[in-house]
Amino acid sequence: MAKQQEDHETFKRLCADYVLNILEQDDRLRFEEMLDEATDEEREIYQQMRTKVNELMFGDTENPSLEGMREQLLAEVEDSDVGEPREEPQDKSEEAMTEQSEELDEDKGTSSAVSMGIIVAVVLGFICLSLIFYSFSLRSEISSQQEVIASQEQAVADLEDEVSELQERLEILDSRQLHSVRMLGMEAAPFAYGNVLWDAQHKNVLVQVDELPTPSTGKQYHLWAIYNNGSTPITTFSVDEEGSALFMARNLAEIDRDTGFSFAVTLEPAGEADQPNGEMYLMGSFGE
């Protein structure tokens, strides 16, 4: 009990010197440690001294001395210690602490609300950016898929054309009036040759040629049916790098003879021609 009283007196003395800012560095650190562990009564003493110093410093007293102010501070505290402890300061201290606690809780609540708002805004922003990037990616993927679909549709159309042409070629082979004509190379292309399958029933021909020279610019190969007294144009065609071609000509109603004509290939100016005027490259007779 005596030690507590001694510590209490030491606290009041150091507190007076602390609020007057006249403590040495070691005593200042010592008092601040005591203040951290002070009781509610000692904290009240500290608050009283701070209030009293402000009154003395800014009151009507001219040039108050440090020693005089120190004595007044200690006297102020001694007066407060006389008699029973006053309930009002304690109540005020508790009220002040309650208000501080409420303000702290309010500040924490406000800070938490602000932090939560920032977090929500960041998350929403991230989600929006993700959706935008996903939208661009999806559009690019859709465009790529559309190109693939268009390419596949074209490939299917090409295959359908090939199948249709193959079926027509097979129909020629199934004809009851199928004739084969061998075309041989003429002086302009002695090593060239060709074969004609003539479907006299349906008036269609399937033609295969090889080793024809590549035509010069502005020239084109023509296939003819040649008679003793004239000729009928059948179709025009081109060859690949090997001089080969495989093609069909359909609905050749103009060829209205069963015998006595020849199939021939000439090189003419590009475009349609009524009769052969160019050099002859292939010829094969039918019905002789």
Secondary structure, 3 states (H helix, E strand, C coil): CHHHHHHHHHHHHHHHHHHCCCCCHHHHHHHHHHHHCCCHHHHHHHHHHHHHHHHHHHCCCCCCCHHHHHHHHHHHHHHHHCCCCCHHHHHHHHHHHHHHHHHHHHHHHHHHHHHHHHHHHHHHHHHHHHHHHHHHHHHHHHHHHHHHHHHHHHHHHHHHHHHHHHHHHHHHHCCCCEEEEEEEECCCCCCCEEEEEEECCCCEEEEEEECCCCCCCCEEEEEEEEECCEEEEEEEECCCCCCCEEEEECCCCCCCCCCCEEEEEEEEECCCCCCCCCCEEEEEEECC
